[in-house]
Amino acid sequence: MIPMKYLVQFGIILVVCFLGDLLHSALALPIPGNVMGMLLLLFFLLTGIIKLPMVEDVSNFMLKHLSFFFVPAAVGLITCFSILEGKWAALTFISVVSTVITAATTGITVQILMRRRHSGE
């Protein structure tokens, strides 16, 4: 049986995601609703509106099983092979470049946060 705590935490994440979609639809922004939801969650966490323990357990569970969430995207990609025909070089290039940018951005962010944490101690 799933403890009520996990359902509440998942509900908070779903509500924030829904607010992001609602904001996306209401303002007709070029940013996807799920990204808006993540930005809202970040804002709520930074301002203390949502405390980390309120979503931590479910967030850790979802991060632990993150690869599972990519299955629908992979299946969707497989069904579009005819559309992607002849575009593999461009897709490979985009994948490599975006991976390098993501790794560099993540590394720089982690270094900044680690410096902040060590200077605050």
mmCIF file of the C-alpha atoms, coordinates in Angstrom:
data_MODEL
# 
_entry.id   MODEL 
# 
loop_
_atom_site.group_PDB 
_atom_site.id 
_atom_site.type_symbol 
_atom_site.label_atom_id 
_atom_site.label_alt_id 
_atom_site.label_comp_id 
_atom_site.label_asym_id 
_atom_site.label_entity_id 
_atom_site.label_seq_id 
_atom_site.pdbx_PDB_ins_code 
_atom_site.Cartn_x 
_atom_site.Cartn_y 
_atom_site.Cartn_z 
_atom_site.occupancy 
_atom_site.B_iso_or_equiv 
_atom_site.pdbx_formal_charge 
_atom_site.auth_seq_id 
_atom_site.auth_comp_id 
_atom_site.auth_asym_id 
_atom_site.auth_atom_id 
_atom_site.pdbx_PDB_model_num 
ATOM 1   C CA . MET A 1 1   ? 0.000  0.000  0.000   1.00 0.00 ? 1   MET A CA 1 
ATOM 2   C CA . ILE A 1 2   ? 1.274  3.470  -0.887  1.00 0.00 ? 2   ILE A CA 1 
ATOM 3   C CA . PRO A 1 3   ? 1.603  5.773  2.123   1.00 0.00 ? 3   PRO A CA 1 
ATOM 4   C CA . MET A 1 4   ? -0.517 8.923  1.990   1.00 0.00 ? 4   MET A CA 1 
ATOM 5   C CA . LYS A 1 5   ? 2.666  11.022 2.215   1.00 0.00 ? 5   LYS A CA 1 
ATOM 6   C CA . TYR A 1 6   ? 3.731  9.896  -1.273  1.00 0.00 ? 6   TYR A CA 1 
ATOM 7   C CA . LEU A 1 7   ? 0.321  10.643 -2.767  1.00 0.00 ? 7   LEU A CA 1 
ATOM 8   C CA . VAL A 1 8   ? 0.363  14.147 -1.278  1.00 0.00 ? 8   VAL A CA 1 
ATOM 9   C CA . GLN A 1 9   ? 3.886  14.788 -2.586  1.00 0.00 ? 9   GLN A CA 1 
ATOM 10  C CA . PHE A 1 10  ? 2.954  13.519 -6.034  1.00 0.00 ? 10  PHE A CA 1 
ATOM 11  C CA . GLY A 1 11  ? -0.189 15.654 -5.933  1.00 0.00 ? 11  GLY A CA 1 
ATOM 12  C CA . ILE A 1 12  ? 1.877  18.767 -5.199  1.00 0.00 ? 12  ILE A CA 1 
ATOM 13  C CA . ILE A 1 13  ? 4.109  18.043 -8.191  1.00 0.00 ? 13  ILE A CA 1 
ATOM 14  C CA . LEU A 1 14  ? 1.070  17.426 -10.414 1.00 0.00 ? 14  LEU A CA 1 
ATOM 15  C CA . VAL A 1 15  ? -0.594 20.672 -9.302  1.00 0.00 ? 15  VAL A CA 1 
ATOM 16  C CA . VAL A 1 16  ? 2.568  22.648 -10.085 1.00 0.00 ? 16  VAL A CA 1 
ATOM 17  C CA . CYS A 1 17  ? 2.805  20.906 -13.472 1.00 0.00 ? 17  CYS A CA 1 
ATOM 18  C CA . PHE A 1 18  ? -0.849 21.751 -14.139 1.00 0.00 ? 18  PHE A CA 1 
ATOM 19  C CA . LEU A 1 19  ? -0.192 25.392 -13.176 1.00 0.00 ? 19  LEU A CA 1 
ATOM 20  C CA . GLY A 1 20  ? 2.669  25.459 -15.682 1.00 0.00 ? 20  GLY A CA 1 
ATOM 21  C CA . ASP A 1 21  ? 0.372  24.153 -18.419 1.00 0.00 ? 21  ASP A CA 1 
ATOM 22  C CA . LEU A 1 22  ? -2.309 26.640 -17.404 1.00 0.00 ? 22  LEU A CA 1 
ATOM 23  C CA . LEU A 1 23  ? 0.210  29.490 -17.486 1.00 0.00 ? 23  LEU A CA 1 
ATOM 24  C CA . HIS A 1 24  ? 1.445  28.349 -20.887 1.00 0.00 ? 24  HIS A CA 1 
ATOM 25  C CA . SER A 1 25  ? -2.083 28.305 -22.286 1.00 0.00 ? 25  SER A CA 1 
ATOM 26  C CA . ALA A 1 26  ? -3.149 31.593 -20.690 1.00 0.00 ? 26  ALA A CA 1 
ATOM 27  C CA . LEU A 1 27  ? -0.089 33.596 -21.758 1.00 0.00 ? 27  LEU A CA 1 
ATOM 28  C CA . ALA A 1 28  ? 0.580  31.794 -25.060 1.00 0.00 ? 28  ALA A CA 1 
ATOM 29  C CA . LEU A 1 29  ? 4.298  31.704 -24.273 1.00 0.00 ? 29  LEU A CA 1 
ATOM 30  C CA . PRO A 1 30  ? 6.723  29.823 -26.543 1.00 0.00 ? 30  PRO A CA 1 
ATOM 31  C CA . ILE A 1 31  ? 7.939  27.855 -23.498 1.00 0.00 ? 31  ILE A CA 1 
ATOM 32  C CA . PRO A 1 32  ? 6.322  24.408 -23.063 1.00 0.00 ? 32  PRO A CA 1 
ATOM 33  C CA . GLY A 1 33  ? 3.952  23.994 -20.139 1.00 0.00 ? 33  GLY A CA 1 
ATOM 34  C CA . ASN A 1 34  ? 6.023  21.299 -18.467 1.00 0.00 ? 34  ASN A CA 1 
ATOM 35  C CA . VAL A 1 35  ? 9.085  23.576 -18.504 1.00 0.00 ? 35  VAL A CA 1 
ATOM 36  C CA . MET A 1 36  ? 6.955  26.372 -17.055 1.00 0.00 ? 36  MET A CA 1 
ATOM 37  C CA . GLY A 1 37  ? 5.890  23.927 -14.338 1.00 0.00 ? 37  GLY A CA 1 
ATOM 38  C CA . MET A 1 38  ? 9.516  23.119 -13.515 1.00 0.00 ? 38  MET A CA 1 
ATOM 39  C CA . LEU A 1 39  ? 10.334 26.829 -13.350 1.00 0.00 ? 39  LEU A CA 1 
ATOM 40  C CA . LEU A 1 40  ? 7.353  27.360 -11.058 1.00 0.00 ? 40  LEU A CA 1 
ATOM 41  C CA . LEU A 1 41  ? 8.496  24.498 -8.831  1.00 0.00 ? 41  LEU A CA 1 
ATOM 42  C CA . LEU A 1 42  ? 11.978 26.025 -8.688  1.00 0.00 ? 42  LEU A CA 1 
ATOM 43  C CA . PHE A 1 43  ? 10.471 29.400 -7.787  1.00 0.00 ? 43  PHE A CA 1 
ATOM 44  C CA . PHE A 1 44  ? 8.257  27.849 -5.104  1.00 0.00 ? 44  PHE A CA 1 
ATOM 45  C CA . LEU A 1 45  ? 11.219 25.950 -3.626  1.00 0.00 ? 45  LEU A CA 1 
ATOM 46  C CA . LEU A 1 46  ? 13.503 29.002 -3.637  1.00 0.00 ? 46  LEU A CA 1 
ATOM 47  C CA . THR A 1 47  ? 10.891 31.234 -2.019  1.00 0.00 ? 47  THR A CA 1 
ATOM 48  C CA . GLY A 1 48  ? 9.895  28.630 0.557   1.00 0.00 ? 48  GLY A CA 1 
ATOM 49  C CA . ILE A 1 49  ? 6.286  28.388 -0.604  1.00 0.00 ? 49  ILE A CA 1 
ATOM 50  C CA . ILE A 1 50  ? 7.015  24.677 -1.075  1.00 0.00 ? 50  ILE A CA 1 
ATOM 51  C CA . LYS A 1 51  ? 9.568  23.201 1.307   1.00 0.00 ? 51  LYS A CA 1 
ATOM 52  C CA . LEU A 1 52  ? 11.909 20.502 -0.010  1.00 0.00 ? 52  LEU A CA 1 
ATOM 53  C CA . PRO A 1 53  ? 10.586 17.788 2.364   1.00 0.00 ? 53  PRO A CA 1 
ATOM 54  C CA . MET A 1 54  ? 7.116  18.354 0.860   1.00 0.00 ? 54  MET A CA 1 
ATOM 55  C CA . VAL A 1 55  ? 8.253  16.809 -2.471  1.00 0.00 ? 55  VAL A CA 1 
ATOM 56  C CA . GLU A 1 56  ? 11.606 15.167 -1.708  1.00 0.00 ? 56  GLU A CA 1 
ATOM 57  C CA . ASP A 1 57  ? 10.637 11.489 -1.419  1.00 0.00 ? 57  ASP A CA 1 
ATOM 58  C CA . VAL A 1 58  ? 8.602  11.346 -4.628  1.00 0.00 ? 58  VAL A CA 1 
ATOM 59  C CA . SER A 1 59  ? 11.205 13.444 -6.467  1.00 0.00 ? 59  SER A CA 1 
ATOM 60  C CA . ASN A 1 60  ? 13.963 11.029 -5.451  1.00 0.00 ? 60  ASN A CA 1 
ATOM 61  C CA . PHE A 1 61  ? 11.831 8.090  -6.589  1.00 0.00 ? 61  PHE A CA 1 
ATOM 62  C CA . MET A 1 62  ? 11.180 9.702  -9.978  1.00 0.00 ? 62  MET A CA 1 
ATOM 63  C CA . LEU A 1 63  ? 14.865 10.560 -10.425 1.00 0.00 ? 63  LEU A CA 1 
ATOM 64  C CA . LYS A 1 64  ? 15.844 7.000  -9.556  1.00 0.00 ? 64  LYS A CA 1 
ATOM 65  C CA . HIS A 1 65  ? 13.519 5.700  -12.285 1.00 0.00 ? 65  HIS A CA 1 
ATOM 66  C CA . LEU A 1 66  ? 14.104 8.505  -14.779 1.00 0.00 ? 66  LEU A CA 1 
ATOM 67  C CA . SER A 1 67  ? 14.989 6.180  -17.665 1.00 0.00 ? 67  SER A CA 1 
ATOM 68  C CA . PHE A 1 68  ? 11.475 4.711  -17.486 1.00 0.00 ? 68  PHE A CA 1 
ATOM 69  C CA . PHE A 1 69  ? 10.018 8.116  -18.393 1.00 0.00 ? 69  PHE A CA 1 
ATOM 70  C CA . PHE A 1 70  ? 11.917 8.109  -21.706 1.00 0.00 ? 70  PHE A CA 1 
ATOM 71  C CA . VAL A 1 71  ? 10.226 4.938  -22.967 1.00 0.00 ? 71  VAL A CA 1 
ATOM 72  C CA . PRO A 1 72  ? 7.262  6.784  -24.593 1.00 0.00 ? 72  PRO A CA 1 
ATOM 73  C CA . ALA A 1 73  ? 9.642  9.170  -26.378 1.00 0.00 ? 73  ALA A CA 1 
ATOM 74  C CA . ALA A 1 74  ? 11.744 6.249  -27.655 1.00 0.00 ? 74  ALA A CA 1 
ATOM 75  C CA . VAL A 1 75  ? 8.662  4.426  -28.926 1.00 0.00 ? 75  VAL A CA 1 
ATOM 76  C CA . GLY A 1 76  ? 7.485  7.613  -30.621 1.00 0.00 ? 76  GLY A CA 1 
ATOM 77  C CA . LEU A 1 77  ? 10.879 7.972  -32.295 1.00 0.00 ? 77  LEU A CA 1 
ATOM 78  C CA . ILE A 1 78  ? 10.753 4.397  -33.566 1.00 0.00 ? 78  ILE A CA 1 
ATOM 79  C CA . THR A 1 79  ? 7.369  5.024  -35.193 1.00 0.00 ? 79  THR A CA 1 
ATOM 80  C CA . CYS A 1 80  ? 8.815  8.045  -37.044 1.00 0.00 ? 80  CYS A CA 1 
ATOM 81  C CA . PHE A 1 81  ? 11.757 6.335  -38.756 1.00 0.00 ? 81  PHE A CA 1 
ATOM 82  C CA . SER A 1 82  ? 10.352 7.090  -42.227 1.00 0.00 ? 82  SER A CA 1 
ATOM 83  C CA . ILE A 1 83  ? 10.251 10.818 -41.430 1.00 0.00 ? 83  ILE A CA 1 
ATOM 84  C CA . LEU A 1 84  ? 13.821 10.751 -40.093 1.00 0.00 ? 84  LEU A CA 1 
ATOM 85  C CA . GLU A 1 85  ? 15.236 8.987  -43.135 1.00 0.00 ? 85  GLU A CA 1 
ATOM 86  C CA . GLY A 1 86  ? 18.157 10.937 -44.594 1.00 0.00 ? 86  GLY A CA 1 
ATOM 87  C CA . LYS A 1 87  ? 18.455 13.213 -41.560 1.00 0.00 ? 87  LYS A CA 1 
ATOM 88  C CA . TRP A 1 88  ? 20.650 11.036 -39.351 1.00 0.00 ? 88  TRP A CA 1 
ATOM 89  C CA . ALA A 1 89  ? 23.794 13.160 -39.722 1.00 0.00 ? 89  ALA A CA 1 
ATOM 90  C CA . ALA A 1 90  ? 21.944 16.291 -38.579 1.00 0.00 ? 90  ALA A CA 1 
ATOM 91  C CA . LEU A 1 91  ? 20.309 14.405 -35.689 1.00 0.00 ? 91  LEU A CA 1 
ATOM 92  C CA . THR A 1 92  ? 23.644 12.977 -34.587 1.00 0.00 ? 92  THR A CA 1 
ATOM 93  C CA . PHE A 1 93  ? 25.274 16.409 -34.722 1.00 0.00 ? 93  PHE A CA 1 
ATOM 94  C CA . ILE A 1 94  ? 22.434 18.017 -32.747 1.00 0.00 ? 94  ILE A CA 1 
ATOM 95  C CA . SER A 1 95  ? 22.543 15.205 -30.176 1.00 0.00 ? 95  SER A CA 1 
ATOM 96  C CA . VAL A 1 96  ? 26.299 15.516 -29.652 1.00 0.00 ? 96  VAL A CA 1 
ATOM 97  C CA . VAL A 1 97  ? 26.253 19.314 -29.446 1.00 0.00 ? 97  VAL A CA 1 
ATOM 98  C CA . SER A 1 98  ? 23.283 19.418 -27.063 1.00 0.00 ? 98  SER A CA 1 
ATOM 99  C CA . THR A 1 99  ? 24.894 16.740 -24.862 1.00 0.00 ? 99  THR A CA 1 
ATOM 100 C CA . VAL A 1 100 ? 28.134 18.745 -24.636 1.00 0.00 ? 100 VAL A CA 1 
ATOM 101 C CA . ILE A 1 101 ? 26.210 21.951 -23.839 1.00 0.00 ? 101 ILE A CA 1 
ATOM 102 C CA . THR A 1 102 ? 24.141 20.172 -21.185 1.00 0.00 ? 102 THR A CA 1 
ATOM 103 C CA . ALA A 1 103 ? 27.201 18.560 -19.580 1.00 0.00 ? 103 ALA A CA 1 
ATOM 104 C CA . ALA A 1 104 ? 29.104 21.872 -19.545 1.00 0.00 ? 104 ALA A CA 1 
ATOM 105 C CA . THR A 1 105 ? 26.150 23.795 -18.126 1.00 0.00 ? 105 THR A CA 1 
ATOM 106 C CA . THR A 1 106 ? 25.575 21.152 -15.451 1.00 0.00 ? 106 THR A CA 1 
ATOM 107 C CA . GLY A 1 107 ? 29.261 21.114 -14.510 1.00 0.00 ? 107 GLY A CA 1 
ATOM 108 C CA . ILE A 1 108 ? 29.450 24.905 -14.249 1.00 0.00 ? 108 ILE A CA 1 
ATOM 109 C CA . THR A 1 109 ? 26.246 25.040 -12.201 1.00 0.00 ? 109 THR A CA 1 
ATOM 110 C CA . VAL A 1 110 ? 27.475 22.364 -9.799  1.00 0.00 ? 110 VAL A CA 1 
ATOM 111 C CA . GLN A 1 111 ? 30.803 24.175 -9.366  1.00 0.00 ? 111 GLN A CA 1 
ATOM 112 C CA . ILE A 1 112 ? 29.025 27.458 -8.606  1.00 0.00 ? 112 ILE A CA 1 
ATOM 113 C CA . LEU A 1 113 ? 26.724 25.780 -6.084  1.00 0.00 ? 113 LEU A CA 1 
ATOM 114 C CA . MET A 1 114 ? 29.618 23.940 -4.433  1.00 0.00 ? 114 MET A CA 1 
ATOM 115 C CA . ARG A 1 115 ? 31.580 27.207 -4.099  1.00 0.00 ? 115 ARG A CA 1 
ATOM 116 C CA . ARG A 1 116 ? 28.536 28.871 -2.546  1.00 0.00 ? 116 ARG A CA 1 
ATOM 117 C CA . ARG A 1 117 ? 28.062 26.004 -0.112  1.00 0.00 ? 117 ARG A CA 1 
ATOM 118 C CA . HIS A 1 118 ? 31.738 25.996 0.941   1.00 0.00 ? 118 HIS A CA 1 
ATOM 119 C CA . SER A 1 119 ? 31.912 29.782 1.304   1.00 0.00 ? 119 SER A CA 1 
ATOM 120 C CA . GLY A 1 120 ? 28.772 29.735 3.479   1.00 0.00 ? 120 GLY A CA 1 
ATOM 121 C CA . GLU A 1 121 ? 30.172 27.217 5.971   1.00 0.00 ? 121 GLU A CA 1 
# 
